Amino acid sequence: MNLTQLALKRPVTTSLFFISMLLFGLTATKLLPLELLPGIDIPQVIIDVPYKGSSPSEVEREITRVLEESLATLSGVEELNSTSNQDGAEIELIMKWGENIATKSLEAREKIDAVRHLLPQDVERIFIRQFSTSDLPLLTVRISSQHALSDAYDLLEKQLKKPLERIEGVSKVTLYGVDKKQIRIQVDAKKLAASGISMEALTNRLQNENFVINAGTLRTKTLVYQLSPQGEFQRLEDIIQLSITQYVTLGDLASVNYQLPEPIEGRHLGRQFAVGLDIFKASGANLVAVSEKVLAVIEKTKKNTEFDGIKLYIMEDQADGVKSSLTDLLTAGLIGALLSFIMLYFFLRDLKITLIVVSSVPIAIAITLAIMYLLGYSLNILSMMGLLLAIGMLIDNAVVITESVLQEKQQEKRDKKSQTLALIKGVDKVSLAVLAGTLTTAIVFLPNIFGVKVELTIFLEHVAIAICIALASSLLIAKTLIPLLLNHIHFKPKTNHKPSRLAQAYRTHLSRLLAHPKTGWLIAIILLASTAIPLHFVKQDQDDNQGTERLYLDYNVEGRHNLDVTKNMINRMEAYLYEHKETFHIDTVYSYYSPSSGQSTLLLKPDLPITVGELKDNIRQGFPTFAIATPQFGWGNQNQGLRISLTGRSTAKLIQLSEHIVPLLSRIEGMTDLRSELNSAQQEVIIKIDRQLVARLNLSLQDVASNIATALRGNALRSFRHDPSGELRINMTFTPMQLSLNQLKQLPILRIDERVYSLENLSHISIEPRFDSIRHYNRQTALTIGANLDDLSLQEAQTQITQIMEHVVLPPGYQYSLTGGFERQDEEQNIMATNMLLAIAMIYIVMAALFESLLLPTAIISSIIFSITGVFWGLLLTNTSLSMMPMIGILILMGIVVNNGIVLVDQINQQQPSLANLSSAIAQVCVTRLRPVLMTVSTTVLGLLPLAMGDTQIGGGGPAYAPMAIAIIGGLLFSTVTSLFLVPLCYQALYRLRHHAVIQFSAAHHLSQKALPRFMRK
């Protein structure tokens, strides 16, 4: 007993099962965690070594190279990149997808610990970080005010940060851009030198007077006490009155007071001072629900009188992307369902049957959501993308089975028993074809799930799971619920067996084609050859992930400057942007600046009336000119835009080469914002200590260096833990020496009798140029040249860049490579091409196993070839580039287009025609299957039409669905037309070939039997 017979025998059980699954699915919509992205571990480990106040060359020599040598022995590392600058070293390990990143982080820690003794002694901490998509902040908030917010730390922490942390589902809240006050001890260098106390002795004294230790336990007969000697500072006066010697207190040598840390960066929002706030959600929490709770607290905070004059602005909200995807899913689903309903009714002309067929879509989606909840999946933009693509395919199985049942019922008697037998016969007649069609549609994703892991296949895996579950659900519904409803809902089968005009015309042309196969093959060859036309004109490009919501402006500051200098630069640019606010369609501008960098984010108004490229050109025309910076639009992340990596031995030489190459590349039209990421505009103060003089004075070089470091960056002491606002940092430094080089030269180092030796007496001080950073790519010194592309495809840019670089003579040991978007595009296209070939092979294997034939599935495979032709013609006619989204569409298309051919070949096989009646049998079967083929194709195309014609993007800001939908629609339409004629033609040729092969084999066997002696015959 098969599923259909079981469903008909147990109608109540079957009905209640689907009703319960429908209710379970509706419940799952509330229970499924809503997330922007599934929890995917990014195969990347970052080692961050803070070492402020040093030079890039020193960091490279003392830290970066030491760690690179140790980490290079780590297995599974594809790339080892590093950046050395004045703030320390950052080493990036890029692993293979699928590696256990937690384990690799531990292994990296072990490698670092093994060489920890080789690093400078004053390296305090080494941070090792790993990332997951779940680590992204739920909300990014900017807090702005007309007045500086430097004194608002306590207000923001107590009235905003703490309430947000108490929200259920919030795991962490970070506040940055505003610092907690600290205790600063500013030592007068002259007084310290006059006292005869060294800086080292003073530091040790302060450390020894501020402590808490565990001294063990004290046991009595009945109790056990924990001993904890405490010597902590309780009040600020305790620090001031601390005795250094018998007659000298700390207050005699230094000023001690509460101060804010010296600002090292700044932020503006809407031309006002701003700070940042990031809110992170707990794992498994409902993203939309948590976001709504957070926004409610923010709205409540806005009404707080203490926040008068303070604005809270939402920069990023992950929930917006999820809500956008949900809205797109519902909108596209409803429009697609409505169009499909109209098309089905046009073919069936029966409201009851149409409703039965269409009911399979919402039930299948409900079952899919229920199963996803049971399997522990979340509802995110990738699973929603899978559901969105599946909507147009869910109705196919129901259409094929319904049409087969109707045809059988028209040929049987009107009594109940005959109609039931006809129903079972109609389902069984196409069961194999429906099963094969579902398997081939789902099986194309197997190479992506189990094959080589890259970013694309990892994300496609989550799309595929939603599609496969939905298709399996639709198969179950088509085999059980649809026959049950057709059996119990009464309708009159049509008695008019006269074929339509379309069917008559189709039969006439198909019969003529089968009778003249050479003409058919000639037409097929011409159609395939026509692929060369769109192949020549369709451009290859990367997906445009840049939405129309914001633009990123990078100032490319040359050198390091006072923070006020970069702030004034930002102010000038913002004044220009706000002067043309309406012209540039700007809502607000957020800016960040530091002594060596500056970035502005232009938040645009919705429904931009011009293209992003045109808007960029308009903004560029009036850019203010700066002596210290060259503002340009950003390149995007490392996998986007245009990147040319130069590698060699010397950073200085690489900069010289880039200064020669950049002007050559700037001649390429359509390439904008071209620049090198490194420059040598920064300056460094070099202090060369007189070793012999220092040795005669009984000093060490370390003593002198420590005094310099304390003067400029201070010395962090144990924290002060008894302030009402919490634990405060204690920082000891000399009276500010950062104002002038002359003051630094006069820094007292040592006093002997009445003579004071200053830094100038013990060293030679000079100023030399230096690099802002030193980068390594796979342990080679590297430099990157980048640009944006406007009206220029990545393929065209690659061709022109290669032509230019072929005429550039690089010194021995120096080379260039195309990275960024080039590298990602090549990798993804190679993987997709391989997976497509594997998918074709697997489709063939499935069909060969189901049909028990190695030859006949070849006729069906031909539909895939012609669908590719349709894809390229569709891309050409819609002026769409060949990027990753159309390639995903091709992959999905390969599993869809074979469905029609499967139905045709299966029905012809069931007829078992003789060779003499082969053509007429093929024509007869094809005519009877014409209507279900047209119905399934129409519903699939109409289901994708809202995506193809709209501007819907993945997650609201990712790649657009339109190119993928266009690829599927174009390939499906073209393949349907060709399949209706060429699949029968191929089948006829292969059938005859098999028949002739059997005859020839039999003849050969007969001759061999005659040729053999009698005793050797069987």
C-alpha positions, 0 to 999 in steps of 0.5 A: 500500500503506497502513501496515496492509498493510505491517505484515501483509506484513512481520510480523518487521520490524514486531514488531522495530520495536515491540520496539526502541521498547519497549526504547528507551522503557525505556532513555529512562526512565533517560536522560531528565533528571528535572526539576521544571519545564522550562527556561522563561525568566520574562519578567522583568528585575530591576534592583537598586541597593543604596544602604544607609542612605538614605531611601525618598524620597531613593532614589525621587528620586535613583535610581528616577525616573532609571532609570524614565525611561530604562527606559520607552523599552525596547520589549516592556515590559508593566509597569514597577514599582519599590520604593524603600526604605532599602536601595536601589531595585528596578525590575521589568520585566515583558515579554511571554512569548516575548521574548528575555530575555537580549537585553532584559537587555542593552538594559536595561544600555545604558539604565542606562549611558546615565544612570549619570552622573546617579545618586549617586556613591556608588552602587557597583554595579547588578545586573541579574537574569533568571530561569528555572525552572531557577534554582530551588534543588534543595534548601533546607536549614536548619541550626540549633543551640541556640547562635548559629552566627555563629562557625561560618562556617569549619566550615560552609563547609569541612565542608558547603559545599565537599563539596556543591560537589564533587558531580557535577551541583551547579552552586552552593551558597549559604550565608547567615545566617552571615557571614565574619569581617572586619577592622574599623578603628574610628576614635576620632573625638575622636583623629582630630579632635585629630590634624588628619587628615581622614577623607578623607585617612585613607581615601586613605592606607589605600587607597594602602597596600594594592594590587596592580597590573600594571606591564607586562613586563621583557624580557631577551635570552631571557626575558620577566618580568611585573612586579607591584608589591605593597603588600598588607597581609600581617599584621594588625600591618601595618595597626595599625602603618601610619604616617599621619604622621611621628609617628602610626600607625593604631593611635594613632587606631583599634582594628584587630581581627577582628570579625563583621559586625553582624547585620542579620537572624536565623533560627530553626528549631525555636526554635533559631538557624538559617542557610540553605543552597541547593543548585543543580543543573547544567543537564541533570543528573538532578534525582533523582540529584543530590538523592540524592547531596546527601542522602547528603553531608548524612547523612554530615555529620550523623555528623561529630563537629564537627556535634554539637549542629547539626541539618540540616533539609531545607525544600524538595526538588524531587525530592520533587515529581518523585517524587510526580508519578512515583508518581501517574503510575504509580498512576493509570496502573495503576489506570486500566489495570486498570479499563480491562482489566476494562471491555474484558473485560466487553464483549469477553469474550475474554482474548486480544483484551483483552490485545491492545487493552490492550498499546497503552498501555504500548507507546505510553508507551514510544514517547512517552518515546523520542521525547521523549528524541530531541527533547531534552525532559525528564521533568517535572511538566508532561510527566508531567501530559500522560502522565497525561491521555493514558493514558485516551485511548491505548486509544481507537484500538485499541478502534475498530479492533479492534471494526471488524475483529471485525465484518468477520471475523464476516461472512467465511469462516473461511479464512486469506485471507478473514480477512486481507482482512476484517481489512484491510477492517475497518481501512480502514473506520474509518481515516478516523474514527480519523485524524480523532479523533486529529487533533481531539484533538491540534489543540485545543492548537495555539492554545495553542502558536502563539497569544498567549503567557501563563504558562498557554499556555507551561506548557500547551505542554509538556503538549500535546507529551506528549499529542500524541506519545502520541496519534500513537504510539497511532495508529501502533500501532492501524494496524500492531501491533494488526492484526498481532496480530489476524491472527496470534493465533487466536480464534473470532469470535462467531457469535451476531449477536443484538443485546444488550438494550441495543442493542435498546433503543437502536435502538428509542428512536433510531428513535422519535426519528428518526421524531419529530424535533420531539420530539428538538429539543425535548429538545435545547433543554431540555437546553441550557437546563438549563445555566443551572441549574449556571451560576447555582450554580457559582462562579468561583474561582482554583486553590488552589495552597496545599497542606496542608504549610505555612502562612506567617505575616507579622508586618507590623512597623510601623517599624524596631526594634533586632534584639533587639526583633523577635527577642523578638517572634518568640520570643513567637509561637513559644512560643505555637505550640509550646505548642499544637503538637499542636492545630495539627498543627505539625511545626516552625516556621521564622522569619526576622526583620530590624529591619523585618519578620518571617515564620514558616513553619509546617511541618505534619504530613502528613494534616491532619485539618481544612481549612487554613481551619479550622486558620488560624481556630484559630491566629488565635484565640490570637495574641499581641498586639504593640505593633509588629506585627499578625501575619496569614497571608500572601497568596501571590505577586503572582498569587494572593489578593486585591489592590486597587491604589491609584495616585496622586501622593502616598504619604501620600495613598494611605496615608490612603485605605487607612486609610479603605478597609480598614475598609470592606472588612473588613465583607465576610464571608470576607475575612481577613488584610486589610491595607495593605502600606505604613505611615508608622510608621518614623522618620527622622533629618533632618540639615540642614547649615548651608551658610553656616557650613560654607562659612566653615570651608572645608568642603564638604557632601560632607565632612560627609555622608561623616563621617556615613556613615562613622560609621553604615555604615562605609567599605569598603576593599580586602580583606585577602587573606592570611588562612588562611581566605581573603579578608577584607573591611576595613571602617573606621568610627567608634567605634559611634555607632548607640547614641544620637542624642546620641552622633551629635550629638557626632560631631567633624567639624573641628578648628580650633586648639583648637576642635572642631566637632561635627555638632551645631554644623554642623547642625540635627537632627530626627526625622520620620516616614517611609514604610517604602517607596515603590512605583510601578506603571507609574511611578505611585505605588502602594499595595496592599491585600491579603487572603486568602479563606476560604469566599468565591470570587474572583468573589463577592469581586470583586462585593462589593469593586466595590459598596463601592468605587463609594461611595468618593470618590477625589480627582482623579488617584487610582484603584483597580484589582483586581490579583493573582488578579483580574488573572490570572483575567481574563487566563487566562479570556479567553485560554482562551475565545479558544483554545477558539473557535479550537479549535472552528473548527480541529476543524471545518476538519479534519472538513470536509477529511476528510469533504469536506463543509461541512454534515455536520461541524456534526452532530459539533460539536453534541456539543461544545455538549452536553459543556459542559452536562455539565461544568457539571452535573458541577462542580455535583454535585461542588461544584467551582468553575470555575477554570483546571484545569476550563477546561483540562479543557474544552479537552481534552474538546473534542478527545475528545467529537467522536471518537464523532460522527466514527465515527458520521458516517463509517460513515453516509457509507460506507453512502451511504443514500438519502433514503427509507432514511435513518432506518433506515440511521442507526439500523443504523449507530449500533447497530453502533457502540454497543459501541465507543463505550461501550468508548472512553468507559468506558476514558477515564472509568475512566482519569481516575477515580483522578485525579477521586477522589484528591487528587493535585496537580501536582508534589505541591504545585500545583493539584489534578488532580481539578477537571480530571478531573471536568470531562472525565468529566462532559462526556464522560458527558453528551456520550456519552448525547446524542451517541448520539441527537442527533448522528444526529438532527442528521445526519438533519436536515442530510442532508435539508436538503442534499438539499432544497437540491440539489433547489431549486437544480436547480429554480431552475437549470432555470427560469433555463435556460428563462427565458433566450433560446436563444442564451444557453443552453449 
